[in-house]
Amino acid sequence: MDCRHISEEQVRAALQTGSINHRKSDPRLLPCPKLVVDALVGKSVQAVFSACPTRTGVVTVIDKDTNWACYCPS
């Protein structure tokens, strides 16, 4: 998220207001279905969530408007 200049607030907004991309989601994945959400939150983003029974985790978030050069040290 930092590398792509996407804030936690934008991720929350995507989860609350975005539309599920059914073509890329996998609702039958166990134990945690994969939900891909497309949203406009100041920029166009695509967020991938792991929808577990007790919590929802963020897998990744992509800025669809800008291809940021990211470097993540190991």
N, C-alpha and C positions, 0 to 999 in steps of 0.2 A: 504494500500500500504506500509506504514512504517513497519507494523508488518511482512509483507511478503518480505521485502527488494526489493521492486519494485519502481523504480523512475518514476517521471513524464515523463522524456524523453523516458523511455521504454514503457510507456502507449501510448504516442504519436506515437512512432514507430509501436506499435501493431496496432493502428488504421489506420496508413498509409500503412503498408506492410502486415498485417495479412490476413487470409482467414476467411470468414464468415462461422461459423458452423451452417448450415441451420437446422440441427436436433434440436439444442438447442435454436435457435433464434425464435422470434415471431414477424414477420414483420407486422402483422395485429393488434397488440396491440395498442389501442388508449388511450390517444392522442399521446403517444410516443412509437414507435416500439422498441422492445428489440432486440438488435443485439449482438450475442456472437461471439467473434473473437479469433481464435487461431493464435499464432504468436511465432516466435523464435526471441527474442530480447536480445541475450546474455544468455538467459535462455528460456525455454519453458513456455509460459504464456497463460492463457485464460482470456480474458477481456470481461466484460458485460457492454454494453453501452445502454443508453436510448437516442434514436435518435429523439429528439423533433424537431418541425419545425424551431425553432429559435436558438436552441443550442443542442449540444450533451453532455450528462452527463456521468460520469463514475459511474457505480453502484458498481462494485467490480472487482478486478483483482486477479487471482490465479496463484501462482508459481506451475507449474505442476511437477517440478523436486524435490521440497523439501516441506515436510509437516511441516511448521513452527508452533511452539507452540505460539499461540497468546492470549493475554489477553487484553481486552479492558475494562477499568474501566467505570462504569456507571455514 
